[in-house]
Amino acid sequence: MESLKNISTDTLTAPTGDDENLVLQALLRSSRFSFVLLAPICVLLGLGTAWGTIASVNIGMLLLLFLVSVLAHMSVNLLNEYLDFQSGLDLHTQRTPFSGGTGFLPEKPQAARYVLWHALATLLATCLIGCYLVWQVGIWLLPLGIVGVFLVLAYTSVLNRFAFLCWAAPGLGFGGVMVLGAHYVLTSQFNSSVFCASLVVFFLVNNLLLLNQFPDIAADRQAGRRHLLVRYGVKSGVYAYGLGTLVVPVIVVAAVINAVWPVWALTALIPWAFSLFSLLTAWRYGERLAEHTPAMAANVVATLLVPSVLTAVLVLA
């Protein structure tokens, strides 16, 4: 948040006609649309856990949930892009398809103000839609909304300085806020199914961001970040990734044994197995993980497919 205090008045000036193409590029590239798919998947999982407890789906509310989740995800990506450029971090990262930033602002530094505009605009839209949902559903949704907005604003500028907060923040945003929030909007209550689902997403998404930090350890240390890998080292990061990986099947199996989920939920462990490949690769190569992007890709596949399979099972069961 300290970086936001240093915004000059030039940053907030309107674009000229020649800049219109740059404005669009700033939105499309810096919001990282290829990663935004995770947000609607989390909403769908909230729908899946709600499916057996509602007579019908409110399509209008569901569409608003998709929209607000995507806007929130875009906002945190855009703000991260802007602040990493302002701090100089983007000039030193080793870019992969999954980490190190997009490289857009180092190429087009004059677009920094447009990235910030989009970050603030998507956050404002997120807040407005969130307020409408609270008005429609009830005040008990508000704490989740407040946590979500805090995570968007604080992730890059504050939480990256605290190892365990940085580790837990992504999972809390997607598992805690999006999955629980979607379920509550659709049902006005919580149940054991959504808590199990939110925990699965919590550990998957924490692992997603944790593994993507491996190639950037040196650059993050130089920029003053103190996430888990910088603070405690690569081996500790691998242990944390392994713990997150192994907890997921425990949650799924426990939910099946206790009849929270049908036995077909065990099929979610098929895409989960991709995480094991990522774990073994991280253990072997550590900071050299950028040279082994298939392991990073496998991590993404597990994070996207496990909740997708769970959603399908919960809806079809």
Backbone hydrogen bonds, N-H to C=O, Kabsch-Sander energy under -0.5 kcal/mol:
donor,donor_aa,acceptor,acceptor_aa,energy
5,K,1,M,-0.8
5,K,2,E,-0.8
6,N,3,S,-1.1
7,I,4,L,-1.1
11,T,8,S,-0.7
12,L,8,S,-0.6
12,L,9,T,-0.9
13,T,10,D,-1.2
19,D,16,T,-1.2
20,E,17,G,-1.1
23,V,19,D,-2.2
24,L,20,E,-1.7
25,Q,21,N,-2.3
26,A,22,L,-2.5
27,L,23,V,-1.5
28,L,24,L,-2.7
29,R,25,Q,-2.8
30,S,25,Q,-0.6
30,S,26,A,-1.1
31,S,27,L,-1.3
32,R,29,R,-0.9
33,F,28,L,-0.8
35,F,32,R,-2.1
36,V,32,R,-0.8
37,L,33,F,-0.5
38,L,35,F,-1.4
39,A,36,V,-1.2
41,I,37,L,-1.5
42,C,38,L,-1.9
43,V,39,A,-1.8
44,L,40,P,-2.5
45,L,41,I,-1.8
46,G,42,C,-1.9
47,L,43,V,-2.0
48,G,44,L,-2.5
49,T,45,L,-2.4
50,A,46,G,-1.2
51,W,47,L,-1.3
53,T,50,A,-2.1
54,I,50,A,-0.6
54,I,51,W,-0.8
59,I,57,V,-1.2
62,L,58,N,-2.4
63,L,59,I,-2.5
64,L,60,G,-2.0
65,L,61,M,-2.3
66,F,62,L,-2.2
67,L,63,L,-2.4
68,V,64,L,-3.0
69,S,65,L,-2.1
70,V,66,F,-2.1
71,L,67,L,-2.5
72,A,68,V,-2.1
73,H,69,S,-2.2
74,M,70,V,-2.7
75,S,71,L,-2.5
76,V,72,A,-2.1
77,N,73,H,-1.9
78,L,74,M,-2.8
79,L,75,S,-2.7
80,N,76,V,-2.1
81,E,77,N,-2.3
82,Y,78,L,-2.4
83,L,79,L,-2.7
84,D,80,N,-2.4
85,F,81,E,-1.5
86,Q,82,Y,-2.4
87,S,83,L,-2.1
88,G,84,D,-0.5
88,G,85,F,-0.8
89,L,84,D,-1.0
90,D,84,D,-1.5
91,L,88,G,-1.3
92,H,89,L,-2.1
93,T,89,L,-0.9
95,R,93,T,-0.9
96,T,99,S,-2.2
99,S,96,T,-0.6
107,E,103,G,-1.2
108,K,104,F,-2.7
111,A,108,K,-2.2
112,A,109,P,-1.6
115,V,111,A,-1.9
116,L,112,A,-2.2
117,W,113,R,-2.4
118,H,114,Y,-2.5
119,A,115,V,-2.2
120,L,116,L,-2.6
121,A,117,W,-2.9
122,T,118,H,-2.6
123,L,119,A,-1.7
124,L,120,L,-2.4
125,A,121,A,-2.4
126,T,122,T,-2.1
127,C,123,L,-2.4
128,L,124,L,-2.4
129,I,125,A,-2.5
130,G,126,T,-2.5
131,C,127,C,-2.5
132,Y,128,L,-1.9
133,L,129,I,-2.4
134,V,130,G,-2.3
135,W,131,C,-2.3
136,Q,132,Y,-2.1
137,V,133,L,-2.9
138,G,134,V,-2.1
141,L,138,G,-1.6
142,L,139,I,-1.4
145,G,141,L,-1.6
146,I,142,L,-2.6
147,V,143,P,-2.3
148,G,144,L,-2.3
149,V,145,G,-2.4
150,F,146,I,-2.4
151,L,147,V,-2.4
152,V,148,G,-1.9
153,L,149,V,-2.2
154,A,150,F,-2.8
155,Y,151,L,-1.9
158,V,154,A,-2.4
159,L,154,A,-2.6
160,N,155,Y,-1.0
161,R,158,V,-2.0
162,F,159,L,-1.8
163,A,161,R,-0.5
166,C,159,L,-0.5
166,C,162,F,-2.9
167,W,163,A,-1.9
168,A,164,F,-2.2
169,A,165,L,-1.9
171,G,167,W,-0.5
172,L,168,A,-2.3
173,G,169,A,-2.3
174,F,170,P,-2.4
175,G,171,G,-2.4
176,G,171,G,-1.2
177,V,172,L,-2.0
178,M,173,G,-1.7
179,V,174,F,-1.7
180,L,175,G,-1.0
181,G,177,V,-1.8
182,A,178,M,-2.5
183,H,179,V,-2.1
184,Y,180,L,-2.4
185,V,181,G,-2.5
186,L,182,A,-1.7
187,T,183,H,-1.6
188,S,184,Y,-3.3
195,F,191,N,-1.5
196,C,192,S,-2.2
197,A,193,S,-2.3
198,S,194,V,-2.6
199,L,195,F,-1.8
200,V,196,C,-2.1
201,V,197,A,-2.2
202,F,198,S,-2.4
203,F,199,L,-2.1
204,L,200,V,-2.2
205,V,201,V,-2.9
206,N,202,F,-1.9
207,N,203,F,-2.0
208,L,204,L,-1.9
209,L,205,V,-2.2
210,L,206,N,-2.4
211,L,207,N,-2.6
212,N,208,L,-1.4
213,Q,209,L,-0.6
213,Q,210,L,-1.2
214,F,211,L,-1.2
216,D,213,Q,-1.0
217,I,214,F,-1.2
220,D,216,D,-3.1
221,R,217,I,-2.4
222,Q,218,A,-2.1
223,A,219,A,-1.7
224,G,221,R,-1.2
225,R,220,D,-2.5
226,R,160,N,-2.9
228,L,163,A,-0.6
231,R,227,H,-3.0
232,Y,228,L,-2.7
233,G,229,L,-1.2
237,G,233,G,-1.7
238,V,234,V,-2.4
239,Y,235,K,-2.5
240,A,236,S,-2.4
241,Y,237,G,-2.5
242,G,238,V,-2.8
243,L,239,Y,-2.6
244,G,240,A,-2.4
245,T,241,Y,-2.3
246,L,242,G,-2.5
247,V,243,L,-1.9
248,V,244,G,-1.0
250,V,246,L,-0.9
251,I,247,V,-2.2
252,V,248,V,-2.2
253,V,249,P,-2.9
254,A,250,V,-2.5
255,A,251,I,-2.3
256,V,252,V,-1.9
257,I,253,V,-2.8
258,N,254,A,-2.0
259,A,256,V,-1.7
260,V,255,A,-2.4
261,W,255,A,-1.7
265,A,262,P,-2.2
266,L,263,V,-2.0
267,T,264,W,-1.9
268,A,265,A,-1.9
269,L,266,L,-1.9
270,I,267,T,-1.6
272,W,268,A,-1.3
273,A,269,L,-1.0
273,A,270,I,-0.8
274,F,271,P,-1.7
275,S,272,W,-2.2
276,L,273,A,-0.9
277,F,273,A,-1.0
278,S,274,F,-1.7
279,L,275,S,-2.6
280,L,276,L,-2.5
281,T,277,F,-2.0
282,A,278,S,-2.6
283,W,279,L,-2.3
284,R,280,L,-1.7
285,Y,281,T,-2.7
286,G,282,A,-2.0
288,R,285,Y,-2.4
289,L,286,G,-1.6
290,A,287,E,-0.6
291,E,288,R,-1.9
292,H,289,L,-2.4
295,A,292,H,-1.4
296,M,292,H,-0.8
297,A,293,T,-2.8
298,A,294,P,-2.3
299,N,295,A,-1.6
300,V,296,M,-1.6
301,V,297,A,-2.5
302,A,298,A,-2.4
303,T,299,N,-2.0
304,L,300,V,-2.0
305,L,301,V,-2.8
306,V,302,A,-2.1
308,S,304,L,-1.0
309,V,305,L,-2.9
310,L,306,V,-2.2
311,T,307,P,-2.3
312,A,308,S,-2.1
313,V,309,V,-2.5
314,L,310,L,-2.7
315,V,311,T,-2.2
316,L,312,A,-2.4
317,A,313,V,-2.2
